[in-house]
Amino acid sequence: DSPERISELVQNGMHVARLNFSHAGTDYSYPEKLFHMLRNAKGNHENLVVEESVAKAKPHNLRAILVDTKGPEIRTGVLPGDEAVTHIETGAKVVLTIEDVSKEPVPSEDDTTRTIQIDYQSICKTVSIGALVLLDDGLIALEVVEIDPASKYVVCEALNSGPIKKNKGVNLPGMELDLPALTEKDKRDLKWACEIGADFIAASFIRTGANVRSVIGYLNRCVSALPDVDGVPRIRPLVISKIENKEGVDNFDEILEESDGIMVARGDLGVEIPYSKVFKAQKMMVQKCNWVGKPVIVATQMLDSMMRNPRPTRAEVTDVGSAVMDGADAVMLSGETAAGAYPIESIKSMASVVYEGDTLLNSEAKLVWNKELHDSLSPLEQELDGVAAAAVKSAKAMRVQSIILISKSGRVARAVARHKPHVPVLAFCIDPQVARRLQLHRSITPIILQTDLDPLSPITSMGLLRVEALRTATELGFVKTGDRVIMVDRTAGKPSDVHEMAHNMKVITVRES
């Protein structure tokens, strides 16, 4: 968590940094410190030579920040005698209670019965006799044998042995939980995320489309109460719904419709559904996200062995490569970079596998065209979608080196990304908030437009903005003399025009300047 180490992560391929709030309290000083370190890390924009007036306004980097909420999960609470850990024996009686047991005596050595507090008030209404309860990511399995008529506790039999600590996860596989979309802690954390300027929210344990609407509604209320930053209105953080249980998988279509993106959170998902079905669920979610053009992250244990070893296993390499080939927009490291012994080696390893996967995928690229989605768009958005698809198809047919966009709101970039371009797409933006929110889309590289012109002024020529974009792309090494490039943008009609908006695609060959 040093500025030097974070800069190394940025320089070696990190596009989005995740701040995990699962165990965070009410003191935000540490996440705020990390937030500012990430914003101040040096990125590619530092290599540009621009006028001083422009340089003062440009950010150090466009790496996005994702705040991962704790969500409405169930966890173990205190143990008898307020012990830190207790050991459960196979076949032992285990009582899960909603009451405080910290004042109860510690069990004697010959007493195998264990009593554990859990923070789920509806445990007795949710489970049934014979139901499975999993503790600590499934390391300990319990079978329910008795339910208290007064709804205070359930009695279980331990199916295997192991230690259990307080604040460990509790899973009730296949059961519908009586939990809110947002806890009070989540609301505090989301308010802080809006105030400090986070780009994405990873909403944990999303089970229905209504859960997503609740999160978005709360974020909109938080953002609406905040002042503009340097005269620029704040933009709501985009909501990435984490699919972590069977209910989320079953309701995936409605969740996807309401969400800005999806995270395939394989950790809890592999506990909540049979682990043999996780890869099937992953493929289904990635495919459906690709079909509607929303970004999808594949997460959890991708290079887990690199927490301890400097090289990944062959199986881990194949896992990352397969996620890329299936169409994942992003793959995520968690413990490998947060607590592992080899964080830089981990990101370098992942980046190298992603590069190989992208190379193979790009050589076989096919245009993604969703006619049903296209027909559901407004007439103006249909025009943009058609031009975006034409640009992606033309890029392959004419073997262009890159696609360059002027994307003020992000719509043009998202439209092009939806059709899965096989060449790099440089999205030139005006607002860093818009640019950072494009980081999760595969193939898109957001760049701040380097110009003294006012891009939002109706008298500013789009032609001049295109020239500035090309100059910057050349300076950064993305484009060179002789390259064929496709440029996509849209311009508002003048009062004298007969059109409201023109959607433009130009094919050019870069000449010597």
N, C-alpha and C positions, 0 to 999 in steps of 0.2 A: 504493500500500500504506500510505496514511495513514489514521488513524481518521476524519478528515473525509470522505475520498473513499469509504471503505467505507460510512459512514453515508448518503452520497448514493446509493450503489447500493441499499442497503436501502430507502430512502425512495422510490426510483423503480421498484421492482418486483422486486428480486432476492429469490427465495424460498430458493434453495439456492446456497451458495458451493462451488466446486470447488477443491480443493488438488491440484495436479498433481505427482505424485511420480516422473515419468519421468526427470527429471534430478537428483533430490534425492540427497544423500549420506547419511552417518550422523549428521550434525549437524542436529538437529531444532529448533534455536533460531529459525530464520526461520519455518518453518511454524507453530511454537508461538506466535510473535508474531502472525502473521496470524489464527490460531485465536482468540486472546483478543480481538483487535480486532473480529472478527466477532461474538463473543458479547457484547461490550460496546457494539456499535452500537445507537443508540436506535431503537426500533420503536414500533408503535401502543400497546403496553402502557404506555408512558410517559405517555400521555394520560389514563389512568384515575385517578380520585380514589378511593382505597380506604383502609381502616384501616391504621395503621402496621404492625401485626403481619402483615398480608397483603402490604403493599408490600415488606417486607424479603425475603420469600420469592419474589417474582415475578421472572422474568428480564427483561432489557432488551428482548429480542426473541426470536422463535421461528424465526428463519432457521436452516435446517439446514446442516450442513457435510458435504460428500462428499469422501472421500479417494480419488483416482484412482491406482491402482497402475501401476507400470511394466509388470508382467506379463512373461510368458516370450517376449519379442520378440527378433528377430535384429537386430543392429546392426553397422556397420563398426567396425573397431578401428583400430590404428595403421597409419601409412603408412611407406614406406621413408624413412630419415633422420628419422623422427619429425616429418615435415612436417604442417602443419595442414590443407593442402588440396592436391589434385592435379587435373590436367585430363585428361579422357578424350576421345580423338578417335573419331569414327565409324569403324568397321571395325577399331579397335585390339584387340590381344590383352589381355584383362584376367584376371588370375589371382586367384581368391578362395581364401585359405588360412586354416587354423586356427592357423597358427604365427606367432610374433612376428616381424615384419619391420622393426621400428624401427631395427635396427642395419644393415640393408642400405643400400647407397648410393642416393642420389636418382638417378632415370633422367636420362640426358643429353638434351639438347634434341632430337636426332634419333631418340631411342628412344621410340616411342609405346606400348610395352608397360607396363602398370601392374599392380602387385601390391598387393592390399588384404587386410588381415586381417579376418576376420569371427568373431563369437563363437558360432557354431553348429557344434558338434563333429560333428553328423551330416549335414553338407552333402552329402557324397559318397553317402551312403545314400539321401538324399531326392530328389535331382535325377536327371534322365535326359538323355541327349543330345537336344538340340533344345528343352529346357525353357527357360522364360523366367525370368530373375532381374531384379528391379526394385530400384533403389537410390534412396534419398532421395524417398520418396512417388511413385515411378514416373517421376521426372524423367530418369533414365538407365535404359535397357533393355539387358540383356545376354542373349545366347543361348548356352547351354552347348554346347561343341564337344568337350570332353575331360574325363574323370573319372579322377583319379589312382587306380591300383589299390591303393595303400597308404592311401587315404582321408585324404590330407592337404590336397588342393586340387582345385579344378575350374578348367578353362580356359574362358573365354567370349570371344565376339566382341561388341564394343560396337555396338549398333544406332543409337545417336545420341550426340552429344557433350555435354559439360558438366562442371562442376567437382564434385568429391566431397570431403567432409570426413570426419573420423573421427566416430564416434557418430551416424551417420545410419542411418535404418531400411533394412532389407533385407526384401523381400517375395518369396515363392516362390508365385506364384498357382496355386491349384488343387491344391497338394500337401499331404499330411498330414504335420505336423511332429512330430518326436520331442522334445517339450518338456514339462516338468512343468507342473502347474496353478499352482504357486507356486514362485518362486525364493527364495533365502535373503534377498535384498533385500526381496521382497514380505512375507516373514514378519516381518522387522524393522519394516517400515512398518505392517503390520496390527496388530502388538503395540502400537506407539506410538498408532495410531488408537483402539484400545480403551482404552488408559490415559487418553488425554486426553478421550475422550468424543465421538468422531465419530459421526454419525448414519447415514451411508451409505458403502458401499464400492463404487466402480466397479471391478469386476474385469476387467482387460484380457485380451484375446485368449482369451476363453472358447470352447472348441471342442466340449465335450460336457457332458452333465448331471453326469458324474462330476467334472469340473473344478469345477463349482459346489459340489457336496457337499464337496470338499476345502477350498474357501475357507470355507464355513460351519462345517465341523468345526473348522478352525483357530481361527476367531473365537470359537466356543463355548468352546474350551479357554482362550483368552486372557481372556475375560470371566469365566469361572468362577474364575479365580485372583485376581480383583480385589475389593477390599472395597466394601461399599455406600457410596453417597454420601448423607450426611445421613439415613441410615436407609433409603434407597430402593435396592433392588437394581438393578444395572446391566442394561441391555438390549443384546443383541447388535446391532451395526450391521447395517442391512439391506443385502443384496447386490444390486447392480444389475449384471447381466451385460452386458458390452460385446460386441456382435457385430461382428467386424472381419475375418472371412475366410469363405471358401466353406464350410469345415467347420462353422463356427458357424451359417451359414444352413441347411446341409443337416440339421443336428441341432437346429434351432431348437425343435421341440416339446418334446424332453426337457430342453433348457436352460431353457425357459420354465417347465416344471413345477417345477423345482428352485429357481428364482430368485425373489427378492422383487420384481424389476422388471427392465426391459431398457433398454439404451442402444443406439440405432441409430448406431453410430460410423462415419459415412460417409467419413471420411478414409482409413483403411486399407482399409475395405471397397471403396472405389472403385478401389483398386489391386489388391486380391486377386481381385475378380470384374470382368467387363467393366463399365465405367462406365455403359453403356446399360442395365444391369440393376439398378442401385442403387435407382432410384425404385420398381421393382417389389418388390424385397426390403423396402424401407422400408414400403410399403403393407401387405405381408403381415404384417410384424412388428407394426405398429401395430394392425391389425385383430385379430390373435390375442391381443394383450395386452388390448385392449378386451373381447374376448369372455370372458376369464377374470378380468377386473377387477384386473389388475396394472398398475402405472404404467409408462409408456414415455416415454423421452426421445429426441427427435430432435436430433442434434448435428453439428457441424463445418461451418464456412464458411457459416453462415446469413446473416451480414451481413459477410462477409469484406472487402468494399471499404471498410467503415467503420474499418478499421485505418488507412486513409490519408485518407478523405473524410468530411465531416460528415453526408452523406446517403447512404442505401442506394440500390442500383440497383433498378429496378422488378422485375427478375427475383428479387432477394433478397427483396423484400417478398412477392412471389407464393410463393416457397419457404416462408417462415415461415407465411403465411396458409394454404397448402395443407396443411402439417403439422398446423395446428390443426384445419382442416376434416376431415382424415382421422381425427382422434381422438387426436393426441398429447397426453399429460398435461403435458408440459413441453418447451420448446425451449431450447437451450443456446447461450450465447456463450462463446467460448474466447479466441482471440488478440485479439478485438475489445476485451475488457475487461482482459485480462492484459497486453498489450503495445501496444495500439493507441493512436492519437493522440486518439480521441474515445470514451472508455469510457462516460461518462454519456449522451452523445448516442446511443450504441449501445443502451443498455438502455431509454432512452426510446422510441426507434424501435421496438424489438422489442415493448415493452409496448403501444404504440399499435396495432400490427398484430394482436397477440394479442387485444386488446379488440375490434377489429372482427370478427375471426374468431369469437370467442366469441359476440358479439351475433348474428351470422348463424346460427351453429350452434344457439344456444339457441332461436331462433325456429322452427327445424325439428326440434327435439329429439324423439327417439323413445326409449321405454324399452328398455334392453338387458336381455333375459331369456334366460339360458342354462339351459334345463331340465336338460341333462345335468350341468352343474356343480351345480345345485340338488339334484338327486337323489343326488349323490355326498356331500353334506354330512351331518353328524350330525343327528339330530332337532332338537336345540336350535338348531343353526346354520341349519337349514331354516326354523325359525320366525323367526329374525332376518332371514334373507334375504327371506322373504315380506313381513315388515313393512317392510323397507327398500324393496323394490320398490313396495309400496303407497304409501309416503310419496312416492316420486318420481313415480309416476303421479298421485296425488292433487294434488301440487303443480302439475302442469300443468293438470289438470281444473278445479281451484278457483282457479287464477291466484294462488297464494300468492307472497309476496315473498321468503321465505327458509325454509330448513329449519334448525332448531336441534337439536343433538345433545348429550347428555351421554355422553361416550365415555371411560371410565376406562382401558381397555386398548387402544383404537383399533379394536376389532372392529366396533362400530356404525358408525363413520365409514367404514371400508373397505367394509362391506356396502352402505351408501348410495351411495358413490362408484362401486361396481361397476355400478350401474344408470344411470349417466350423467345425473345431475340437471341440469336446465336453469336452476335458480336457485341463488344463493349458499347454501352449506352451512356453518354455523358449528359447528365441533366443539369443545365445551368439555371440556378435559382437566384432569387433576390433576397428572400427571407431565410436565414439559417434554420428557423423552425421548420419550414417546409423541406429544406434540404435534408435535415437530419431524419425526418420521418420517411424518407425514401430509402434509408439504409438497408431495410430488410428485404427489399425487392431484388431478386436475382438479376444480374447483369447491369443494374443501375449504379452509376458512380455520380453522386451529387457534387456539384462544384458551385461556389458562389461567383456570380457574374461580376467581373472586375471592370467597373466602368464608372466614370463621373456623371454619365447621363442618368436621367431619371427614367428607369424602365417602365414606370407606371404612368408616365405622362402621355397623353394622347398624341402629342406632337413628336415624340421620340420614335424614330424610324426603326422598325424591326430589322431592317437590313443592317443598320449600324450595330445592333445588338448581336446579330449573327456574326459580324466581323470580329467583335470583341470576344465572342465565345470561341471562334476558331483560333484567334491569337492565343488565348489562354490554353486551349487544348494542345496547341503546338508547343507552347512554353513548358507545359507539364510533361511533354513527351508522349502524349496519347496519339497525336497526329503528326505526320511528317510530309514533306513535299512528295507529291505523286500519289498520295492516298486518295481513294475515292470515298466520299463521305455523304451520308444522307442527313439532311437537316429537317427537323419537324418543329412546328410551332403553330400558334394561332393568333390572329390579329382581329381586333374589334373593328367593325365597319364604321366609317365616318358618317356624319348626318346625311351627306349627299349620296351615300351608297345605297344599294337596294338589298344589301345583306346585313345581318346582325353580326356574324362572326365568319371569318375565313380560316379554314384549316389548311395549312401549307406543308407540302413536302417538296424539298429541293434536293437534287443530286448534283454534287460538285466534285471536281478533282482539284486538290490543293496545289497551288503553284508556288514558286519561290517568291518570298516577300521582298 
